[in-house]
Amino acid sequence: MSRVLLVNPPFYRFLGSHYNANSLGIAYIASHLNANGHDAWLYNADFVNRDSYANLEEMFSEYDNYKEYFNNEDADIWNEVVEKIMEFQPDWVGYTSYTANVNTIDIISRKLKQRLPNIKQIIGGVHATLDPRVLEEVPAVDFAVRREGEFAMLDLVNGKDPGTISGVRAREAFNILGNGNANVNPEIDALEYPERDKFWGMTPEEKKTVDVSYISSIRGCPYRCNYCASPSHWGRDKTQFRSSDSVLSEMKYVKDTYWDTQNEFDYSASANAESKSSLIIKDNTIVYFVDDVFTVRRRRIKEILRGMIDQGLGMNWKCEARTDHLDDEMCELMAQAGCVRVKLGFESGSDRILTQIQKDETKDDMRRGAKMLKDAGVPFTAYFMAGFPGETDDDLRETIGFAEEIDADFYSLSVLSPYYGTKMYFDLMAKGHELDKKPWEYFYHQTGELMVNDTISRGVLDEYLALNNLNKAANSGYV
């Protein structure tokens, strides 16, 4: 048996905020390791035990402070994270990555390697999947796992030759060996539910505040938006869909296990728990379907919605959707089934920009979808971005006007960061943009800075960011 600590590195803490949810990618890996005889735990270094955090506008203003952390590798947060990992006494440490936290993983892994030179470190997640050179950027890390990690991680921890494991890149004496992307898991319904109990470094009371109500019903996305890394991360032709029975069973399991205040769980054997204590997640009142797009395949979604209603689950939930998937029946079923928020990626109010970014939706599609949700009484969040290549003040004014027209319950505003692995990133690199010369921490879409656009004026950009003032505060908890 090996002791394995799977880490969600700090990121939002640098911006005065937090991430207190269960990170599903590493949670699935932990559950698969635990089901096969190992002792795997989750460590969320972005968890903060307090009730107030920076809002979206305040996070924009914290960006300069965020960058300063990377100029001081002796800052308290780095040492705190390393000490917490060392307390676990791991044999293996795995990190989940996205572009903006690669430098964070580099700092933590180097400091950890100095203290515990014999442990094995692994990087996985989105950036590790997209960037074949990631081990060159994190020299203290021994292995990278590309794409789905459950079986690759188990093989590594079991001591299988890395050169024979699908999806693993390994550091050898003088070079780095790779073995492509991990094979797609053969049967998505057969996977264990993600780990929701073994949270390292938390008090019993803190464990009660972890949001364990995240559920994944789809792996992948069949769409081609050129600002999104999902087509490359998952492979558009490899999208997998859990059955409606599987999704409904997990919802019922979450409700019965974590929403029932009479249940008790034995943590007496855990090194970081004082005694037996209940694991009652007091803030778990909303299921969040974290799929790239929950509403793919109307028939399947309607089966799930009718199942929620017929089984009387009585669970509030939210999801990501596309407006061109919606019809009146689906929206009515959403309302009846307890949907408290649909998150819609509008991105732009300019049809010219929507075509350019390969959104494959029009403003008319979006108007119709927004109206159907409103008619059914389902609140929605509208996601917009500014700063696309070639976007003008007139384009952005169209976005501002369209955002006001649709009258969303909440607005989430971003400035474009062309992430590594997206079609847009490589298109811009081919046109001479030196995106590879920027530190990875710049690739964060709430910087407030225009990265690849020099035509939008500061005044119009500020008008766009002021759409935050339209947010309906009473509903902001369901963003």
Secondary structure as the mmCIF struct_conf table of DSSP 4:
data_model
#
loop_
_struct_conf.conf_type_id
_struct_conf.id
_struct_conf.beg_label_comp_id
_struct_conf.beg_label_asym_id
_struct_conf.beg_label_seq_id
_struct_conf.end_label_comp_id
_struct_conf.end_label_asym_id
_struct_conf.end_label_seq_id
STRN STRN1 ARG A 3 ASN A 8
HELX_RH_3T_P HELX_RH_3T_P1 TYR A 12 LEU A 15
TURN_TY1_P TURN_TY1_P1 GLY A 16 GLY A 16
STRN STRN2 ALA A 21 ALA A 21
HELX_RH_AL_P HELX_RH_AL_P1 LEU A 24 ALA A 35
TURN_TY1_P TURN_TY1_P2 ASN A 36 GLY A 37
STRN STRN3 ASP A 39 ASN A 44
TURN_TY1_P TURN_TY1_P3 ALA A 45 ASP A 46
BEND BEND1 ARG A 50 ASP A 51
HELX_RH_AL_P HELX_RH_AL_P2 LEU A 56 SER A 61
TURN_TY1_P TURN_TY1_P4 GLU A 62 GLU A 62
HELX_RH_AL_P HELX_RH_AL_P3 TYR A 63 GLU A 68
HELX_RH_3T_P HELX_RH_3T_P2 TYR A 69 ASN A 71
TURN_TY1_P TURN_TY1_P5 GLU A 73 ASP A 74
BEND BEND2 ALA A 75 ALA A 75
HELX_RH_AL_P HELX_RH_AL_P4 ASP A 76 PHE A 88
BEND BEND3 ASP A 91 ASP A 91
STRN STRN4 TRP A 92 SER A 97
HELX_RH_3T_P HELX_RH_3T_P3 THR A 99 ASN A 101
HELX_RH_AL_P HELX_RH_AL_P5 VAL A 102 ARG A 115
TURN_TY1_P TURN_TY1_P6 PRO A 117 ASN A 118
BEND BEND4 ILE A 119 ILE A 119
STRN STRN5 LYS A 120 GLY A 125
HELX_RH_AL_P HELX_RH_AL_P6 VAL A 126 LEU A 130
TURN_TY1_P TURN_TY1_P7 PRO A 132 ARG A 133
HELX_RH_AL_P HELX_RH_AL_P7 VAL A 134 GLU A 137
TURN_TY1_P TURN_TY1_P8 PRO A 139 ALA A 140
STRN STRN6 PHE A 143 VAL A 145
BEND BEND5 ARG A 147 ARG A 147
HELX_RH_AL_P HELX_RH_AL_P8 GLU A 150 VAL A 157
TURN_TY1_P TURN_TY1_P9 ASN A 158 GLY A 159
HELX_RH_3T_P HELX_RH_3T_P4 PRO A 162 THR A 164
BEND BEND6 ILE A 165 ILE A 165
TURN_TY1_P TURN_TY1_P10 SER A 166 GLY A 167
STRN STRN7 VAL A 168 ARG A 171
BEND BEND7 ALA A 173 ASN A 175
STRN STRN8 ILE A 176 GLY A 178
BEND BEND8 ASN A 181 ASN A 181
HELX_LH_PP_P HELX_LH_PP_P1 ALA A 182 ASN A 185
BEND BEND9 PRO A 186 PRO A 186
HELX_RH_3T_P HELX_RH_3T_P5 ILE A 188 ALA A 190
BEND BEND10 LEU A 191 LEU A 191
HELX_LH_PP_P HELX_LH_PP_P2 GLU A 192 GLU A 195
BEND BEND11 ASP A 197 ASP A 197
STRN STRN9 PHE A 199 PHE A 199
TURN_TY1_P TURN_TY1_P11 TRP A 200 GLY A 201
HELX_RH_AL_P HELX_RH_AL_P9 PRO A 204 LYS A 207
TURN_TY1_P TURN_TY1_P12 LYS A 208 THR A 209
BEND BEND12 VAL A 210 VAL A 210
STRN STRN10 ASP A 211 ASP A 211
STRN STRN11 TYR A 214 ILE A 215
STRN STRN12 ILE A 218 ARG A 219
BEND BEND13 GLY A 220 GLY A 220
TURN_TY1_P TURN_TY1_P13 ASN A 226 TYR A 227
BEND BEND14 ALA A 229 ALA A 229
HELX_RH_AL_P HELX_RH_AL_P10 SER A 230 SER A 230
HELX_RH_PI_P HELX_RH_PI_P1 PRO A 231 GLY A 235
HELX_RH_3T_P HELX_RH_3T_P6 ARG A 236 LYS A 238
STRN STRN13 GLN A 240 PHE A 241
HELX_RH_AL_P HELX_RH_AL_P11 SER A 244 TYR A 258
BEND BEND15 TRP A 259 TRP A 259
TURN_TY1_P TURN_TY1_P14 THR A 261 GLN A 262
STRN STRN14 PHE A 265 PHE A 265
TURN_TY1_P TURN_TY1_P15 SER A 268 ALA A 269
TURN_TY1_P TURN_TY1_P16 ALA A 271 ASN A 272
BEND BEND16 GLU A 274 SER A 275
STRN STRN15 SER A 277 SER A 277
TURN_TY1_P TURN_TY1_P17 LYS A 282 ASP A 283
STRN STRN16 ILE A 286 PHE A 289
BEND BEND17 ASP A 292 ASP A 292
TURN_TY1_P TURN_TY1_P18 PHE A 294 THR A 295
BEND BEND18 VAL A 296 ARG A 297
HELX_RH_AL_P HELX_RH_AL_P12 ARG A 298 ASP A 310
TURN_TY1_P TURN_TY1_P19 GLN A 311 GLY A 312
STRN STRN17 ASN A 316 ALA A 321
HELX_RH_3T_P HELX_RH_3T_P7 THR A 323 HIS A 325
HELX_RH_AL_P HELX_RH_AL_P13 ASP A 328 ALA A 337
TURN_TY1_P TURN_TY1_P20 GLY A 338 GLY A 338
STRN STRN18 CYS A 339 GLU A 347
BEND BEND19 GLY A 349 GLY A 349
HELX_RH_AL_P HELX_RH_AL_P14 ASP A 351 GLN A 356
TURN_TY1_P TURN_TY1_P21 ILE A 357 GLN A 358
HELX_RH_AL_P HELX_RH_AL_P15 LYS A 363 ALA A 376
TURN_TY1_P TURN_TY1_P22 GLY A 377 GLY A 377
STRN STRN19 PHE A 380 ALA A 386
TURN_TY1_P TURN_TY1_P23 PRO A 389 GLY A 390
HELX_RH_AL_P HELX_RH_AL_P16 ASP A 393 ILE A 406
TURN_TY1_P TURN_TY1_P24 ASP A 407 ASP A 407
BEND BEND20 ASP A 409 ASP A 409
STRN STRN20 PHE A 410 VAL A 415
TURN_TY1_P TURN_TY1_P25 TYR A 420 GLY A 421
BEND BEND21 THR A 422 THR A 422
HELX_RH_AL_P HELX_RH_AL_P17 LYS A 423 ALA A 430
TURN_TY1_P TURN_TY1_P26 LYS A 431 GLY A 432
HELX_RH_3T_P HELX_RH_3T_P8 LEU A 435 LYS A 437
BEND BEND22 LYS A 438 LYS A 438
HELX_RH_3T_P HELX_RH_3T_P9 TRP A 440 TYR A 442
TURN_TY1_P TURN_TY1_P27 HIS A 445 GLN A 446
BEND BEND23 THR A 447 THR A 447
BEND BEND24 MET A 451 VAL A 452
BEND BEND25 ASP A 454 ILE A 456
HELX_RH_AL_P HELX_RH_AL_P18 ARG A 458 LEU A 465
HELX_RH_3T_P HELX_RH_3T_P10 ALA A 466 LEU A 470
HELX_RH_3T_P HELX_RH_3T_P11 ALA A 473 TYR A 478
#
